Amino acid sequence: MLATSQPVTRQFIPVQNLQFDSALIRKLTKSGPRYTSYPTADRFSSEFGYRDYLKAVAGLRTKGSAKPMSLYVHIPFCDTVCYYCACNKIVTKNRDKASVYLSYLKREIEMQGRLFAGMNQIEQLHFGGGTPTYLSDEQMGELMAHLRRWFQFAPDQVGEYSIEVDPRTVSRERVHSLRQQGFNRISLGVQDYDLEVQKAVNRVQPEHETQAIIDAAREAGYRSVSIDLIYGLPRQDTATMARTLQKVIKAAPDRIAVYNYAHMPHLFKPQRRILDSELPTADTRLAMLELCIATLTAAGYVYIGMDHFALPGDDLAVAQQQGRLHRNFQGYSTHAEMDLISCGVSAISAVAATYSQNVKTLDAYYDLIDRNELPIERGIALNMDDALRRSIIQMLMCQFELSTSAIEQAYPIDFASYFGAELAQLDQLQEDGLVTLEPGWINVTARGRLLIRNVCMVFDRYLGTGAAGPRHSRTV
């Protein structure tokens, strides 16, 4: 059992100290949240609505908050469907739908801008989807200009302004134009370079097309280029993954995300087109993950956490070394915790001690904006226990260690008393080799870092409650 004490001086250990233990993973992997928020989105309630959000913003204004903010914009449209996709998207070639959506999106942006007037300095912007580059160059330019009318953006050298790009939908000229419109980080979906895998998921994307976009991003002066990969897709094996990894390493992106494909066709209709017989076995998936970790770390990438890697000089790796790493709905972030304003269908905001999610259908979105209401469908207001557990999960997810003394200084609790049941569970995880417990500290071991979600689940008081229960992917 852990005993708390006064804080002790420690030297941060770089997190590339990662040990892959396949037997331990097989034993302990289970369904669990990714903790892009706490409480997780499946705990949001329709009892939280538009007026609760207004109250949260009013609270910020009362406190005279002038902290920088983060802004997320959701563009839900795609030209074609990728069978693995679990995002909220609308597949259509009817461009008029995007024009209508933009007119309403601009109205929501104006409503949010008025609401945050005087405290709307943006240091982080992320465009996600769907496919944000479904919008034409002209539409994107107008949208960015509209955002600048209602929000104040930090200078380019300070702010982190990113966009997700499907390399099949853009040209070299478009990449340069996006840079001129204000984006300084770009994320490219690749998933796998093997043609047979691409055919199986309906996303044929030649390597030369992707490389051309990476080259264009370097020419245009983006500060960071990221590549997304997925393991566990149909027709994948260690040989296809090895070839893909070599091509990715040759391209030398600043960041790489390697996601575990979660096959849940009962939740996501496009996945029903994937043949179960073509999916790799659990052992093959695990071997692919081990290959990804070994190959990327050997190539000089730092393991950030979960499924993220970065070059040592990248802002993400530097933020982790300096203890500034944060986790939100876009994954790991270089900025300390800040309020997040989100616009568009299904987008989730995190303002003050609340989370709020917009409606998920276009009709509902348009209807609420026509009523001059923000299109909020559900959310949650955090109590003290929620905020406390969120802090703990953030620290564990980002730094792989927790000072219990620091928690006691920030919250009116005695850690050992308040978390007696949780510490008993951590004793078992210590026996399994995931953590070590010492006076004043909880440390995630090199063997436990891949199972960090298991460690965080110990502090999640919502798990196992509710009639239906949460629906999550495997922790590894």
C-alpha positions in Angstrom: 0.0 0.0 0.0 1.1 3.5 -0.8 1.9 6.0 1.9 1.9 9.7 1.2 4.6 12.1 2.3 6.1 15.5 1.4 7.1 16.0 -2.2 10.5 14.8 -3.2 12.8 16.1 -5.9 12.9 13.8 -9.0 14.5 13.9 -12.3 12.1 13.1 -15.2 12.9 9.9 -17.0 12.4 10.1 -20.8 9.4 7.9 -21.8 11.2 6.1 -24.7 12.1 3.7 -21.8 9.3 1.4 -23.0 9.3 -2.4 -22.6 7.0 -4.5 -24.8 5.7 -7.5 -22.8 3.3 -9.5 -25.0 2.4 -11.9 -22.2 1.4 -9.1 -19.9 -0.6 -7.4 -22.6 -2.4 -10.6 -23.5 -3.2 -11.1 -19.8 -4.5 -7.6 -19.0 -5.8 -6.0 -22.2 -9.6 -5.3 -21.9 -12.1 -2.8 -23.1 -11.5 0.7 -21.8 -11.7 4.5 -22.5 -9.0 6.4 -24.3 -9.5 9.3 -21.8 -9.5 12.2 -24.2 -11.8 13.5 -21.5 -12.9 12.6 -18.0 -15.7 11.9 -17.4 -15.8 10.2 -20.8 -18.3 11.2 -23.5 -20.5 8.2 -22.8 -21.3 9.8 -19.5 -22.6 13.1 -21.0 -26.3 13.7 -20.3 -29.1 15.5 -22.1 -29.9 17.1 -18.8 -27.0 19.5 -19.6 -27.9 21.9 -22.3 -27.5 25.3 -23.9 -28.2 27.3 -20.7 -25.7 25.3 -18.7 -23.1 26.2 -21.2 -24.0 29.9 -21.0 -23.7 29.6 -17.2 -20.2 28.1 -17.6 -19.0 30.9 -19.9 -20.5 33.5 -17.5 -18.5 32.0 -14.8 -15.3 32.5 -16.8 -16.2 36.1 -17.4 -16.9 36.7 -13.7 -13.5 35.3 -12.8 -11.9 37.7 -15.4 -10.4 34.8 -17.3 -7.9 35.9 -20.0 -6.3 32.6 -20.6 -5.6 31.6 -24.2 -8.1 29.2 -25.7 -8.3 26.3 -28.2 -10.7 26.1 -31.1 -12.0 23.0 -32.9 -13.9 23.1 -36.2 -15.7 20.0 -37.5 -16.2 19.5 -41.2 -18.2 16.3 -41.6 -18.1 15.7 -45.4 -16.2 13.1 -47.4 -16.1 12.2 -51.1 -15.9 8.4 -50.4 -16.3 6.2 -47.4 -13.3 4.5 -45.8 -14.7 1.2 -44.4 -12.7 1.4 -41.1 -13.9 4.9 -40.2 -15.7 5.5 -36.9 -15.9 9.3 -37.3 -19.1 11.4 -37.6 -19.2 12.0 -41.3 -21.5 12.5 -44.3 -20.4 10.8 -47.6 -21.6 12.8 -50.5 -20.5 14.3 -53.8 -23.2 17.0 -53.6 -21.1 20.1 -52.9 -24.2 22.2 -52.2 -24.5 20.4 -48.9 -21.2 21.8 -47.8 -22.3 25.4 -48.8 -25.4 25.1 -46.7 -23.4 23.7 -43.8 -20.9 26.5 -44.0 -23.6 29.1 -43.8 -24.8 27.6 -40.5 -21.3 26.9 -39.2 -20.4 30.6 -39.7 -23.5 31.6 -37.6 -22.4 29.2 -34.8 -18.9 30.7 -34.9 -20.4 34.2 -34.7 -22.5 33.2 -31.7 -19.5 31.7 -29.9 -17.4 34.7 -30.8 -19.9 37.1 -29.3 -20.2 34.9 -26.2 -16.4 35.0 -25.6 -15.8 38.6 -26.7 -12.9 40.1 -24.8 -11.5 36.7 -23.8 -11.2 35.0 -27.1 -7.5 34.8 -27.8 -6.9 31.5 -29.7 -3.5 29.7 -29.4 -4.6 26.4 -30.8 -6.9 25.6 -33.8 -7.7 22.2 -35.2 -9.8 21.3 -38.2 -11.1 17.7 -38.2 -13.7 15.7 -39.9 -14.8 14.0 -42.1 -12.4 15.6 -44.5 -11.7 19.3 -43.9 -10.2 19.7 -47.4 -13.6 18.6 -48.8 -14.2 22.4 -48.7 -12.9 24.3 -51.7 -9.9 26.6 -51.4 -12.3 29.6 -51.7 -14.6 28.2 -49.0 -11.7 27.5 -46.6 -10.3 31.0 -47.2 -13.7 32.5 -46.4 -14.1 30.3 -43.3 -10.7 31.3 -41.9 -11.4 35.0 -42.5 -14.7 34.6 -40.7 -12.9 32.9 -37.7 -10.5 35.8 -37.5 -13.4 38.3 -37.5 -14.8 36.7 -34.3 -11.6 35.5 -32.6 -8.2 36.9 -32.0 -5.4 34.5 -33.1 -2.0 34.4 -31.6 0.9 35.1 -34.0 2.0 32.2 -36.3 5.1 31.5 -34.3 3.1 31.1 -31.1 -0.1 29.4 -32.2 -0.5 25.8 -33.2 -3.0 25.7 -36.1 -3.5 22.3 -37.6 -5.6 20.6 -40.2 -6.3 17.0 -41.1 -5.8 16.3 -44.8 -6.7 13.5 -47.1 -3.7 13.4 -49.6 -6.1 12.2 -52.3 -8.1 15.5 -52.1 -5.4 18.1 -52.3 -2.7 19.3 -54.7 0.7 21.0 -54.1 -0.9 24.3 -54.7 -3.7 23.6 -52.2 -1.2 22.7 -49.5 0.6 26.1 -50.1 -2.7 27.9 -50.0 -3.6 26.3 -46.7 -0.4 27.5 -45.2 -1.1 31.1 -46.5 -4.6 30.8 -44.9 -2.9 30.3 -41.5 -2.4 26.6 -40.9 1.1 25.7 -39.7 0.6 22.0 -38.9 -0.7 19.3 -41.2 -1.8 15.8 -40.5 -2.0 13.2 -43.3 -4.1 10.0 -43.2 -2.1 7.1 -44.6 -3.2 4.0 -42.6 -1.2 1.6 -44.7 0.8 1.7 -48.0 0.0 -1.8 -49.0 -2.3 -1.8 -52.1 -4.3 -5.0 -51.0 -4.9 -3.5 -47.6 -6.0 -0.2 -49.2 -8.5 -2.0 -51.4 -9.9 -3.9 -48.5 -10.8 -0.6 -46.7 -11.7 1.3 -49.9 -8.9 3.8 -49.6 -6.4 3.4 -52.5 -3.7 6.0 -52.0 -0.4 5.6 -53.9 2.7 6.4 -52.0 3.9 9.0 -54.5 0.6 11.0 -53.9 1.2 11.1 -50.2 4.9 11.9 -50.6 4.1 14.8 -52.9 1.9 16.3 -50.2 4.6 15.9 -47.6 7.1 17.6 -49.9 4.7 20.4 -50.6 4.2 20.9 -46.8 8.0 21.1 -46.3 8.2 23.6 -49.1 5.4 25.7 -47.7 7.0 25.9 -44.3 4.7 24.0 -42.0 6.2 23.6 -38.6 5.1 20.0 -38.3 3.9 17.1 -40.6 2.1 14.2 -39.0 1.2 10.8 -40.4 -1.6 8.5 -39.2 -1.3 4.7 -39.4 -3.6 1.9 -38.4 -2.7 -1.6 -37.4 -5.3 -4.4 -37.3 -6.8 -3.7 -40.8 -8.0 -6.5 -43.1 -5.2 -8.2 -45.1 -2.5 -6.7 -42.9 0.3 -8.7 -41.4 3.8 -7.9 -40.1 5.3 -8.0 -43.6 2.9 -5.3 -45.0 3.4 -3.3 -41.8 7.2 -3.5 -42.1 7.1 -2.2 -45.7 4.8 0.6 -44.7 7.0 1.6 -41.7 10.1 1.8 -43.9 8.3 4.1 -46.3 7.0 6.3 -43.5 10.4 6.6 -41.9 11.9 7.5 -45.2 9.4 10.4 -45.4 10.6 11.5 -42.0 7.3 13.1 -40.6 7.7 15.0 -37.3 4.9 12.9 -35.6 3.5 9.5 -36.2 0.3 8.1 -34.7 -0.2 4.3 -34.9 -3.9 3.5 -34.0 -5.3 0.2 -33.1 -8.3 -0.6 -35.4 -11.4 -1.2 -33.3 -13.7 -3.4 -35.3 -17.2 -2.6 -34.0 -19.6 -3.1 -37.0 -22.6 -3.0 -34.6 -21.8 0.6 -33.9 -20.3 1.8 -37.2 -22.1 0.8 -40.4 -19.2 1.2 -42.9 -17.2 -1.4 -40.9 -19.8 -4.0 -42.0 -18.2 -4.0 -45.4 -15.0 -5.4 -43.9 -14.8 -9.2 -43.9 -14.1 -10.7 -40.5 -12.1 -13.5 -42.2 -9.6 -11.0 -43.6 -8.9 -9.4 -40.2 -5.5 -10.3 -38.6 -5.6 -12.5 -35.5 -5.0 -11.1 -32.1 -1.5 -12.5 -32.0 -0.7 -10.9 -35.4 -2.1 -7.5 -34.3 0.2 -7.7 -31.2 3.2 -8.6 -33.3 2.4 -5.6 -35.6 2.3 -3.3 -32.6 5.6 -4.6 -31.3 7.1 -4.2 -34.8 5.8 -0.6 -34.9 7.3 0.3 -31.6 10.7 -1.3 -32.2 11.0 0.1 -35.7 10.0 3.7 -34.9 12.1 3.9 -31.7 15.1 2.4 -33.6 14.6 5.2 -36.2 14.9 7.8 -33.5 11.3 8.5 -32.6 10.3 9.2 -29.0 7.3 7.3 -27.6 4.9 10.0 -26.3 2.2 7.7 -25.0 -0.8 5.6 -26.2 -0.2 5.5 -29.9 1.9 8.6 -30.5 5.5 9.0 -31.5 7.5 12.2 -32.3 11.0 13.2 -33.3 13.1 14.4 -30.3 13.0 18.0 -31.4 9.3 18.1 -32.1 7.2 20.3 -29.8 5.3 17.3 -28.6 8.4 15.6 -27.3 9.7 18.8 -25.8 6.4 19.5 -24.1 6.6 16.1 -22.5 10.1 16.5 -21.3 9.1 19.9 -19.7 5.9 18.5 -18.1 3.6 20.6 -20.3 2.0 17.7 -22.2 -1.8 17.7 -22.2 -4.5 15.4 -23.6 -7.8 16.4 -25.1 -10.2 15.4 -27.8 -7.5 15.8 -30.5 -5.1 13.5 -28.6 -1.9 14.7 -27.1 -1.3 18.5 -27.2 1.7 20.7 -26.5 -0.4 23.4 -24.8 -1.3 23.3 -21.1 -4.9 22.8 -20.3 -7.1 25.5 -21.8 -10.7 26.0 -22.5 -11.8 24.4 -25.8 -14.5 25.9 -28.0 -15.8 23.5 -30.6 -18.0 24.3 -33.6 -19.9 22.0 -36.0 -22.0 18.9 -35.8 -21.0 16.5 -33.0 -18.1 18.7 -31.8 -17.3 18.7 -28.1 -16.4 21.8 -26.1 -14.6 21.8 -22.8 -15.3 25.1 -21.0 -14.6 25.8 -17.4 -15.6 22.6 -15.5 -18.0 21.4 -18.2 -18.1 19.3 -21.3 -20.8 19.9 -24.0 -21.4 18.1 -27.3 -23.3 19.5 -30.3 -26.1 17.6 -32.0 -24.9 14.9 -34.5 -27.3 15.4 -37.4 -27.4 18.3 -39.9 -31.2 18.8 -39.5 -31.0 19.1 -35.8 -27.9 21.4 -36.1 -29.7 23.7 -38.6 -32.9 23.8 -36.5 -31.3 24.9 -33.3 -29.2 27.6 -35.0 -32.3 28.9 -36.8 -33.7 29.3 -33.2 -30.6 31.4 -32.4 -29.4 28.7 -29.9 -26.0 27.0 -29.8 -26.7 23.5 -31.0 -25.8 21.7 -27.8 -27.4 18.3 -27.3 -25.8 17.0 -24.1 -22.9 17.4 -21.7 -21.8 17.3 -18.1 -20.8 19.7 -15.3 -17.9 18.4 -13.3 -18.1 18.2 -9.5 -15.0 18.2 -7.3 -14.5 14.5 -7.5 -14.6 14.6 -11.3 -12.1 17.4 -11.5 -9.8 15.6 -9.0 -9.9 12.3 -11.0 -9.5 14.2 -14.3 -6.3 15.7 -12.9 -4.9 12.3 -11.9 -5.8 10.7 -15.2 -4.2 13.6 -17.1 -0.9 13.3 -15.1 -0.7 9.5 -15.6 -1.6 9.7 -19.3 0.9 12.5 -20.1 3.8 11.9 -17.6 3.4 8.3 -16.5 3.8 9.3 -12.9 1.8 11.0 -10.2 2.8 13.0 -7.2 0.2 12.2 -4.6 1.5 15.1 -2.5 0.9 17.5 -5.3 -2.7 16.2 -5.5 -3.2 16.8 -1.8 -1.9 20.4 -2.2 -4.3 21.1 -5.0 -7.4 19.3 -3.5 -8.8 19.1 0.1 -8.2 15.4 0.5 -5.9 12.9 2.1 -4.9 10.8 -0.8 -4.5 7.4 1.0 -7.9 7.8 2.7 -9.8 9.2 -0.3 -8.5 6.6 -2.7 -8.2 3.6 -0.4 -10.1 1.2 -2.8 -8.1 2.5 -5.8 -4.8 2.0 -4.0 -5.8 -1.6 -3.3 -6.3 -2.1 -7.0 -2.9 -0.5 -7.7 -1.3 -3.0 -5.4 -2.5 -5.7 -7.8 -1.2 -3.7 -10.8 2.1 -3.4 -8.9 2.2 -7.2 -8.6 1.5 -7.5 -12.3 4.4 -5.1 -13.0 2.4 -2.1 -14.4 3.2 0.4 -11.6 5.5 0.9 -8.7 4.3 2.6 -5.5 6.6 4.6 -3.2 6.0 7.3 -0.6 4.4 10.2 -2.4 4.5 8.7 -5.9 2.7 6.4 -8.3 5.0 5.4 -11.2 4.0 3.6 -14.4 6.8 1.1 -15.3 8.3 0.7 -18.7 6.2 -2.5 -19.0 3.1 -0.7 -18.0 3.2 2.3 -20.3 1.4 0.5 -23.2 -1.3 -0.4 -20.7 -1.7 3.1 -19.3 -5.4 3.0 -19.9 -5.7 0.1 -17.5 -3.9 2.2 -14.9 -6.2 5.2 -15.4 -9.3 3.0 -15.3 -8.5 2.4 -11.6 -9.5 6.0 -10.9 -12.6 6.0 -13.1 -15.6 5.9 -10.8 -18.0 5.7 -13.7 -16.8 2.4 -15.1 -19.3 -0.4 -14.6 -22.2 1.9 -13.7 -25.3 2.6 -15.8 -27.7 0.2 -17.4 -26.1 -0.2 -20.7 -22.5 0.4 -19.7 -19.8 2.0 -21.8 -18.6 0.7 -25.2 -14.9 1.1 -25.7 -12.0 -0.4 -27.7 -9.4 -2.7 -26.2 -6.8 -1.0 -24.2 -4.0 -2.5 -26.4 
